[in-house]
Amino acid sequence: MTDEEINWPETLRAQDSGQQAAAVDALRGVLLNGLRIALNNRPEVSEAQLEDFAQDALLRVLDRLDQFQGRSRFTTWAQAIALNTAFAELRRKRWRDVSLDALLTAGDQMAEPAILPDDVLGGDEDRTRLVNALRRAIAEELTPKQRAAILGELQEMPFNQITALLGTSRNAGYKLLHDARRALKNRLLEAGITGTDIQSAFTL
Amino acid sequence: MKPQNPSLTAPQVKGLVQMIGLTRDREFNCSECLEHVSEYAEHQMTGQELDAAIACIEQHLKLCPECREEYEALLKILRAGA
């Protein structure tokens, strides 16, 4: 039977415990196979870790069966959850030693000239104006948590880790960042820095 | 890089400016992205037209490196036929 022919949600909820157990096993195998493919360029990830990721993902998928709306194949939907599970764990391990105090302190330093030198984008007058306006906006428009979150993002700190440190949910953390970006954008626009000015700063 | 002693590099400032430039009033958050990414990935694989309701997933993927990393991994699985 092909993936398209299996009604996964129905089979995974089957009253027949044997049928349900077989479906759960099959889904675990699908998730494990997908994770092997997705992470085959990461030699540091062991087979045992892949199996742990697959098991954790399986539990999340089973817990969210009611949220599957059939807009994609079931296995694609489940694989997306498995990848989210696996990558979150891999990122968490890399950054687990960073403290909230360190992140907040570093965030507060973002508005200082040493962190954002005038000529960081090059000595061009327009770029210097942009960086100056950005520094003022960061200092005056953002809260300490917003500064910390933005700095964490720029330093490729996992978003889950940032939100864990800040004590917010992932969605609340995204809103925190979104509000910060909007505040910075509005402040730049008020300073007469247009979208075109912003675009031109990209060509470093 | 650890955040204890930050000194933003030119690419990081560029990244910040880019994030600001891409900011919209209404955006998908990460949960909304995860909710729709399987559908989006299958559309990308088949070249089908995208439902306007999930078109803003593209903007989220530009802004969120983690969701983008997971999306690219999902494409890798789909391309392998798994």
Boltz contact constraints between the chains, C-beta under 6 A:
constraints:
  - contact:
      token1: [A, 33]
      token2: [B, 82]
      max_distance: 6.0
  - contact:
      token1: [A, 34]
      token2: [B, 77]
      max_distance: 6.0
  - contact:
      token1: [A, 34]
      token2: [B, 82]
      max_distance: 6.0
  - contact:
      token1: [A, 37]
      token2: [B, 77]
      max_distance: 6.0
  - contact:
      token1: [A, 37]
      token2: [B, 80]
      max_distance: 6.0
  - contact:
      token1: [A, 37]
      token2: [B, 82]
      max_distance: 6.0
  - contact:
      token1: [A, 38]
      token2: [B, 73]
      max_distance: 6.0
  - contact:
      token1: [A, 38]
      token2: [B, 76]
      max_distance: 6.0
  - contact:
      token1: [A, 38]
      token2: [B, 77]
      max_distance: 6.0
  - contact:
      token1: [A, 71]
      token2: [B, 39]
      max_distance: 6.0
  - contact:
      token1: [A, 72]
      token2: [B, 38]
      max_distance: 6.0
  - contact:
      token1: [A, 72]
      token2: [B, 39]
      max_distance: 6.0
  - contact:
      token1: [A, 72]
      token2: [B, 42]
      max_distance: 6.0
  - contact:
      token1: [A, 76]
      token2: [B, 38]
      max_distance: 6.0
  - contact:
      token1: [A, 76]
      token2: [B, 42]
      max_distance: 6.0
  - contact:
      token1: [A, 77]
      token2: [B, 38]
      max_distance: 6.0
  - contact:
      token1: [A, 79]
      token2: [B, 74]
      max_distance: 6.0
  - contact:
      token1: [A, 79]
      token2: [B, 77]
      max_distance: 6.0
  - contact:
      token1: [A, 80]
      token2: [B, 37]
      max_distance: 6.0
  - contact:
      token1: [A, 80]
      token2: [B, 38]
      max_distance: 6.0
  - contact:
      token1: [A, 80]
      token2: [B, 74]
      max_distance: 6.0
  - contact:
      token1: [A, 83]
      token2: [B, 70]
      max_distance: 6.0
  - contact:
      token1: [A, 83]
      token2: [B, 73]
      max_distance: 6.0
  - contact:
      token1: [A, 83]
      token2: [B, 74]
      max_distance: 6.0
  - contact:
      token1: [A, 84]
      token2: [B, 34]
      max_distance: 6.0
  - contact:
      token1: [A, 84]
      token2: [B, 70]
      max_distance: 6.0
  - contact:
      token1: [A, 87]
      token2: [B, 70]
      max_distance: 6.0
  - contact:
      token1: [A, 102]
      token2: [B, 3]
      max_distance: 6.0
  - contact:
      token1: [A, 102]
      token2: [B, 4]
      max_distance: 6.0
  - contact:
      token1: [A, 103]
      token2: [B, 3]
      max_distance: 6.0
  - contact:
      token1: [A, 106]
      token2: [B, 3]
      max_distance: 6.0
  - contact:
      token1: [A, 106]
      token2: [B, 6]
      max_distance: 6.0
  - contact:
      token1: [A, 109]
      token2: [B, 6]
      max_distance: 6.0
  - contact:
      token1: [A, 115]
      token2: [B, 6]
      max_distance: 6.0
  - contact:
      token1: [A, 115]
      token2: [B, 7]
      max_distance: 6.0
  - contact:
      token1: [A, 115]
      token2: [B, 8]
      max_distance: 6.0
  - contact:
      token1: [A, 116]
      token2: [B, 8]
      max_distance: 6.0
  - contact:
      token1: [A, 120]
      token2: [B, 10]
      max_distance: 6.0
  - contact:
      token1: [A, 120]
      token2: [B, 13]
      max_distance: 6.0
  - contact:
      token1: [A, 121]
      token2: [B, 13]
      max_distance: 6.0
  - contact:
      token1: [A, 151]
      token2: [B, 3]
      max_distance: 6.0
  - contact:
      token1: [A, 151]
      token2: [B, 6]
      max_distance: 6.0
  - contact:
      token1: [A, 154]
      token2: [B, 12]
      max_distance: 6.0
  - contact:
      token1: [A, 154]
      token2: [B, 15]
      max_distance: 6.0
  - contact:
      token1: [A, 154]
      token2: [B, 16]
      max_distance: 6.0
  - contact:
      token1: [A, 155]
      token2: [B, 1]
      max_distance: 6.0
  - contact:
      token1: [A, 155]
      token2: [B, 3]
      max_distance: 6.0
  - contact:
      token1: [A, 159]
      token2: [B, 66]
      max_distance: 6.0
  - contact:
      token1: [A, 170]
      token2: [B, 30]
      max_distance: 6.0
  - contact:
      token1: [A, 171]
      token2: [B, 29]
      max_distance: 6.0
  - contact:
      token1: [A, 171]
      token2: [B, 31]
      max_distance: 6.0
  - contact:
      token1: [A, 174]
      token2: [B, 29]
      max_distance: 6.0
  - contact:
      token1: [A, 174]
      token2: [B, 30]
      max_distance: 6.0
  - contact:
      token1: [A, 178]
      token2: [B, 27]
      max_distance: 6.0
  - contact:
      token1: [A, 181]
      token2: [B, 19]
      max_distance: 6.0
  - contact:
      token1: [A, 181]
      token2: [B, 20]
      max_distance: 6.0
  - contact:
      token1: [A, 181]
      token2: [B, 23]
      max_distance: 6.0
  - contact:
      token1: [A, 182]
      token2: [B, 23]
      max_distance: 6.0
  - contact:
      token1: [A, 184]
      token2: [B, 20]
      max_distance: 6.0
  - contact:
      token1: [A, 185]
      token2: [B, 20]
      max_distance: 6.0
  - contact:
      token1: [A, 185]
      token2: [B, 23]
      max_distance: 6.0
  - contact:
      token1: [A, 198]
      token2: [B, 17]
      max_distance: 6.0
  - contact:
      token1: [A, 198]
      token2: [B, 21]
      max_distance: 6.0
  - contact:
      token1: [A, 201]
      token2: [B, 17]
      max_distance: 6.0
  - contact:
      token1: [A, 204]
      token2: [B, 10]
      max_distance: 6.0
  - contact:
      token1: [A, 204]
      token2: [B, 14]
      max_distance: 6.0
